Amino acid sequence: MRLRELAHARTGDKGDISSIAVFAYDPGDFAFLAEHVTAAAVAAHFAEFLRGKVERYELPALGALNFVLHGALGGGVTRSLALDAHGKSLSASLLEMELPDPQQAD
C-alpha cells in the first residue's frame, strides 16, 4: 500500500530546507503512520538527492507528522538548477512511499 492511501501532505521550504507535513485522513491511522513513516524511512525515500538529516515532529492532536529535510533543495531556490527549486513536489513524492498493509502489520 502507498502512503497516499492513508494520508495527504503539504510541503514548505526555507533556503535549502524542505518541510513536509503528512496528515492522516483518519485519526485512527495516526499510530500506524507514526510507526512506519519514520525519519529514517523518509531519508531513505529521498536518499538520491538528500544531503542532510531528517527530523520528525509528531502532532498527534492533528493526526500529523512533520518532517524537516536538511540539504534537500540543491542549495536553495537562488542556487538550485532544479525545475522544482522550492521542492513543492516532494510531498507528492513522499505519498508514493510503500507501507506494509495495515491488516498484516500487527
DRENKOL-559596 format. One line per 4 residues: number of its first residue (from 1); their letters; for each residue y, x, z of N, C-alpha, C, O. Coordinates in steps of 0.05 Angstrom, whole numbers, plus 5000, padded with zeros to 4 digits. Each point is the difference from the previous one (the first is absolute). Example, Ala and Ser with C-alpha at 12.3 -4.5 7.8 and 13.67 -1.06 7.14 Angstrom:
2
1 = as = 4886:5264:5156:5024:4982:5000:5024:5018:5000:5000:5021:5013  5021:4972:4973:5024:5016:5001:5022:4985:5014:5022:5010:5004;
***
This chain:
106
1 = mrlr = 4977:5017:5000:5023:4983:5000:5025:5018:5000:4999:5022:5010  5022:4968:4979:5025:5015:4999:5019:4990:5021:4999:4976:5009  5018:5041:5000:5020:4994:5021:5016:4976:4992:5007:4983:5018  5000:5014:4957:5017:4977:4990:4988:4973:5006:5014:4980:5000;
5 = elah = 4959:5019:5005:4988:4974:5006:5006:4991:5029:4998:4976:5006  5011:5042:5011:5005:4994:5028:5030:5003:5007:5008:4991:5022  5007:5022:4961:5028:5007:5008:5018:5002:4976:4992:5003:4977  5034:4997:5030:5021:5007:4980:5016:5023:5011:4996:5007:5024;
9 = artg = 5021:5005:4960:5014:5024:5009:5027:5002:4988:5006:4988:4979  5012:5027:5034:5027:5006:4991:5005:5030:5003:4989:5013:5019  5027:4999:4964:5006:5028:5001:5029:5005:5002:5017:4985:4989  4990:5035:5027:5028:5010:5002:5000:5030:4997:4979:5012:5000;
13 = dkgd = 5045:5000:4997:5001:5029:4997:5026:5010:5012:5019:4986:5003  4980:5040:5005:5023:5015:5008:4994:5029:4995:4983:5012:5012  5032:4999:4969:4995:5028:4993:4972:5003:4988:4993:4987:4981  4991:5031:5031:4973:5005:4991:4979:4986:5017:4977:5007:5000;
17 = issi = 5032:4972:5014:4982:4985:5018:4998:4972:4990:5020:4987:4993  4955:5003:5005:4995:4973:4993:4989:4985:5024:4984:5011:5015  5024:4965:4988:4989:4983:5022:4987:4976:4987:5012:4986:4984  4963:5009:5023:4985:4977:4990:4991:4983:5023:4985:5009:5017;
21 = avfa = 5024:4966:4983:4992:4981:5020:4978:4982:4988:5004:4989:4978  4974:5008:5036:4978:4983:4992:4998:4977:5019:4998:5004:5025  5002:4971:4965:5000:4976:5016:4975:4984:4994:4994:4993:4977  4991:5001:5044:4976:4983:4997:5008:4972:4993:5019:4989:5012;
25 = ydpg = 4968:4999:4968:5005:4972:4994:4993:4982:5024:5014:4982:5007  4963:5025:5005:4990:4985:5022:5000:5018:5025:4989:5021:5000  5025:4970:5022:5001:5017:5024:4973:5008:5010:4997:5020:5014  4983:4964:4981:4972:5006:5008:4989:5025:4987:4980:5011:5009;
29 = dfaf = 5032:4998:4969:4990:5023:4986:5014:5026:5009:4992:5022:4991  5028:4976:5027:5014:5024:5008:4983:5021:5012:5002:5023:4993  4980:4970:5025:4982:5019:5013:4983:5015:4980:4996:5024:5002  4994:4962:4978:4984:5012:4979:5017:5020:4984:4991:5022:4995;
33 = laeh = 5033:4970:4998:5018:5018:4985:5007:5024:5017:5000:5023:4990  5006:4973:5036:5007:5023:5017:4976:5019:5003:5005:5024:5002  4971:4966:4997:4976:5018:5001:4996:5016:4975:4992:5023:5001  5013:4965:4976:4993:5012:4974:5023:5012:4984:4995:5018:4984;
37 = vtaa = 5029:4972:5020:5022:5011:4985:5015:5020:5019:5020:4994:5012  4968:5029:4990:5010:5021:5018:5019:5019:4986:5003:4999:4975  5011:5017:5040:5018:5020:4988:4984:5019:4983:5009:5008:4978  4967:5000:5031:4983:5018:4984:4991:4987:4974:4999:5013:4980;
41 = avaa = 4994:4961:5021:4992:4986:4976:5023:4998:4980:4996:5002:4976  5028:4992:5034:5023:4999:4982:5006:5027:4988:5006:5002:4977  4993:5019:5040:5004:5027:4990:4980:5007:4978:5007:5012:4980  4968:4981:5024:4979:5005:4980:5006:4984:4974:4996:5010:4978;
45 = hfae = 5013:4965:5025:5006:4983:4977:5022:5013:4983:4999:4997:4975  5020:5016:5037:5023:5011:4986:4998:5031:4998:5020:5013:4994  4957:4998:5010:4996:5029:5001:5009:5015:4975:5008:5023:5001  4991:4963:4976:5007:5013:4975:5029:5011:4999:5005:5020:4987;
49 = flrg = 5013:4966:5027:5028:5009:4999:5013:5003:5028:5022:5011:5002  4966:4979:5019:5011:5001:5026:5001:5029:5010:4980:5014:4999  5043:4995:5010:5004:5028:5009:5006:5003:5030:5006:5022:5009  4992:4956:5006:5005:5001:5028:4982:4982:5016:4979:4991:4989;
53 = kver = 5028:5004:5035:4983:4984:5018:5006:4970:4996:5020:4992:4989  4961:4992:5021:5003:4971:5001:5000:4992:5029:4982:5007:5015  5038:4977:4993:5001:4989:5027:4995:4970:4997:5009:4987:4981  4978:5001:5040:4995:4971:4999:5011:4988:5026:4997:5011:5022;
57 = yelp = 5017:4967:4974:5011:4985:5023:4988:4971:4998:4999:4988:4979  4992:5002:5044:4988:4974:5001:5020:4980:5011:5014:5005:5019  4987:4972:4968:5017:4978:5008:4983:4975:5002:5002:4982:4983  4981:5016:5038:4980:4978:5001:5013:4972:5001:4988:4981:4990;
61 = alga = 5035:5017:5023:5013:4973:5001:5008:4990:4972:5002:4976:4996  5001:5043:4985:5006:4992:4972:4976:5002:4983:5001:4992:4976  4976:5017:5035:4976:5004:4983:5004:5021:4980:4990:4999:4977  5026:5022:5030:5008:5020:4981:4994:5029:5009:4998:5006:5023;
65 = lnfv = 4998:5011:4957:4997:5029:5003:5022:5012:4983:5004:4992:4977  5010:5028:5034:5021:5014:4984:4991:5029:4998:4994:5013:5020  5006:4996:4955:4992:5028:4994:5025:5015:4990:5014:4991:4983  4990:5033:5029:5022:5017:4992:4987:5024:4986:4986:5016:5013;
69 = lhga = 5019:4987:4962:4989:5022:4984:5021:5021:4994:5019:4996:4986  4977:5027:5027:5019:5023:4997:4992:5016:4975:4976:5005:4995  5043:5003:4989:4995:5015:4976:4986:4984:4979:4982:5010:4986  5025:4965:5011:4986:4982:4982:5015:4994:4974:4989:4988:4981;
73 = lggg = 5037:5021:5017:5016:4992:4977:5010:5023:4983:5021:4999:4988  4964:5023:5011:5006:5022:4983:5027:5012:5005:5014:5010:4982  4994:4991:5043:5026:5011:5008:5022:4980:5005:5021:5007:5010  4974:4968:4982:5020:4979:5004:5012:4992:4973:4996:5012:4980;
77 = vtrs = 5019:4966:5021:5011:4987:4976:5017:5020:4983:4997:5000:4976  5019:5016:5037:5018:5017:4984:4986:5025:4990:5012:5015:4984  4963:4990:5025:4986:5024:4991:4975:4995:4984:4991:5017:4985  4999:4959:5017:4974:4993:4987:5004:4993:4971:5020:4988:4992;
81 = lald = 4960:5020:4992:4999:4993:4972:4982:4976:4995:4995:4992:4977  4994:4996:5045:4982:4978:4998:5013:4975:4988:5024:4996:5005  4962:4988:4981:5011:4975:4989:5007:4981:5023:5019:4984:4997  4967:5017:5025:5005:4983:5023:5008:5018:5023:4986:5003:5020;
85 = ahgk = 5038:5009:4978:5009:5019:5020:5004:4988:5028:4999:5014:5020  5006:4959:4981:5003:4987:5026:4972:4993:5012:4999:4994:5024  4980:5008:4961:4973:4994:5010:4995:4971:5005:4983:4993:5016  5031:4989:4970:4996:4971:5005:4972:4991:4992:4990:4980:5011;
89 = slsa = 4997:5034:4971:4973:4992:4992:4978:5009:5020:4977:4993:4997  5031:5023:5023:4980:5010:5018:4986:4978:5016:4977:5002:5007  5038:4977:4999:4987:4978:5015:4979:4986:4983:4978:4993:5010  5027:5004:4964:4980:4988:4982:4976:5019:4998:4977:4990:4999;
93 = slle = 5027:5035:5000:4978:5020:4999:4983:4998:5026:4976:5000:4998  5038:4999:5025:4985:4999:5025:4983:4975:5001:4978:5000:5011  5032:4978:4979:4984:4975:5000:4974:5001:4984:4983:4983:5003  5015:5038:4981:4975:5004:4985:4979:5015:5016:4977:5004:4991;
97 = melp = 5030:5005:5033:4981:5015:5017:4975:4983:5006:5001:4976:5006  4976:5037:4991:4975:4987:5006:4995:4998:5030:5004:5020:5014  4987:4957:4995:4992:4996:5028:4972:4990:5001:4990:4988:4981  4996:5016:5042:4974:4988:5002:5002:4969:5001:5021:4990:5007;
101 = dpqq = 4958:4997:4987:4999:4971:5002:5002:4993:5029:4983:5009:5016  5036:4974:4993:5003:4993:5028:4975:4987:5011:4994:5002:5024  4991:4984:4959:4975:4987:5009:4979:5020:5008:4983:4994:5017  5017:5030:4971:4980:5020:5005:5010:5023:5017:4985:5018:5007;
105 = ad = 5041:4982:5000:5012:5022:5015:4995:4999:5030:5005:5020:5014  4985:4958:4996:4996:4997:5029:4976:5016:5010:4994:4999:5024;
***
